[in-house]
Amino acid sequence: MNDTHAKILDCTIRDGGLVNNWDFSVEFVRDLYYSLNAAGVEYMEIGYKNSPKLLKGADAGPWRFLEESFLREVIPEKGNTKLSALVDIGRVDENDILPRSESMLDMIRVACYVKDVDKALDLVSKFHDYGYETTINIMALSNVMEHDLIEAFQQIAKSPVDVVYVVDSFGSLHHRDIEYLVAKFQRHLPDKQLGIHAHNNMQLAFSNTIVAAERGVQYLDSSVFGMGRAAGNCNTELLVSYLKNPKYELRPVLEVIERRMIPLRDQVEWGYIIPYMMTGMLNEHPRVAMALRSGDDKDKYAEFYDKLTSPETALAAKGGE
Amino acid sequence: MNDTHAKILDCTIRDGGLVNNWDFSVEFVRDLYYSLNAAGVEYMEIGYKNSPKLLKGADAGPWRFLEESFLREVIPEKGNTKLSALVDIGRVDENDILPRSESMLDMIRVACYVKDVDKALDLVSKFHDYGYETTINIMALSNVMEHDLIEAFQQIAKSPVDVVYVVDSFGSLHHRDIEYLVAKFQRHLPDKQLGIHAHNNMQLAFSNTIVAAERGVQYLDSSVFGMGRAAGNCNTELLVSYLKNPKYELRPVLEVIERRMIPLRDQVEWGYIIPYMMTGMLNEHPRVAMALRSGDDKDKYAEFYDKLTSPETALAAKGGE
């Protein structure tokens, strides 16, 4: 199969930052950028373009509040790999955004829940007018009711947004869900390109992503060695080696895994870890599992399972990309 | 979807033994058996029924050369979970096998390469006449030529074997390959039940297994926490939680992971590890990657990739389940 319609968007820094509180050195991010560029990866999401004024108590690294002058330092010479940043509704100050012609960024992605699609599209329009490529990423799709989604589609169809993402926030979806959602998005949004952002709670992130690509989804989110919140994402190295496009080179990704990701994985954890498998299976936000993993009871799986599934212990919490 | 046609065959001890040279204590195996029984898992493959006389230099644990009196000690009271053992062509002494009515074993599985299907079926017939359920597991399917496979099917169709396995020895197959192979097996062997044995080199073992189940494959191999040679297998806990059959209980599997597999994984390694990803992607036996992982250069991925893909360094080797 020819996969040249597919583009890889590596979100190691942005989603992986949720693991290490964006504690990446400039050298790390620079190395990653040039490695992805050598590998032929089309986009690198280098962080959030949120405003520190709007995010209380934030002491996170600069990747959470990207500034243009800082970005120019990090990447002195841009290659073919485009740069993207994510913004959250209510956390972005539009006055911080330069026109694309003056910016290092090429794409701005807006993450939102279905109830905030109108707010997201308002931002999308502004970024679009500034010249950016835009996406809208509707989180927690597995908990969205049909009529709300249809209504959101109607608004999205009329907007200038370039790409609409299927987001498996909780890593709870399998291939039949993906086929169902992709078909639905295509039916309601025939003029939009689609993307997929998968989580690996049940070891299905890569599989779900290639199933989506096969059905025509163009933008495939991934991260190197799968680094991302909790169970992490679809692995960039798997996509680069799997997709049938002569431009992709696996070797630079292997090098950056060896140089950067293996030492980092010794310090912080992500990936297929049993409590994340459980929240995925139960279609829940991983936050309770993340709390468990940071404590002494981190491997008490059976006890945790009892808590998660007991009707008395209302641990269940929904939300989040 | 109702998945009650599917049966889980847990091969943690047999395939996992390839990781730790079958160094499992009796307590470990007993605990695993009763946990799988409580979880509703249909079969446990408790080792190999090879003969020490026919396997030179073998110093491996008793799980490689199962004896009836030993098995009775390990499992004093059998539950609903049936026991299976694997035999390799040329390594089994038929005189070691008791009739099923006198044995702890319910099923004997024969692993072979396509060129040895005649020898395998000869063994199958004997085991069948002894009253055992039988399977034939054709290894390294990804390297078998069409006409050899068709010829094998003709022999298998005439044999009394109960189950024919699709074996992804190198973890190199993805969902379209599985769909293709399952359809081919079904076309040529309409009267046989099918099984699948997947490896997790590219994080596709679970996904490939559920795709196969969806297409009607009945016997699903897996292992607890994925323990198996190199990248390991489809995870039993994922199947138990995914399959729609009210008999399955996840909790006993979680308990045995917590009690047994987490401490074991600290001592020996298996799973998604980059050199195994590479051999999977290149459709090769993991043995060179296993050798790499046992040495000082275990994380030199780029150098290993160069060796694997260089035409001069003929590292490539084929073979094995």
Interface residues (C-beta under 8 A of the other chain):
Chain A: M1 H174 H175 R176 N200 M202 Q203 L204 A205 F206 S207 I210 V211 E214 N235 E237 L238 S241 Y242 L250 R251 L254 E255 I257 E258 I262 G271 Y272 I274 M277 M278 M281 D299 K300 Y301 A302 Y305 D306
Chain B: H174 H175 R176 N200 M202 Q203 L204 A205 F206 S207 I210 V211 E214 N235 E237 L238 S241 Y242 L250 R251 L254 E255 I257 E258 I262 G271 Y272 I274 M277 M278 M281 D299 K300 Y301 A302 Y305 D306
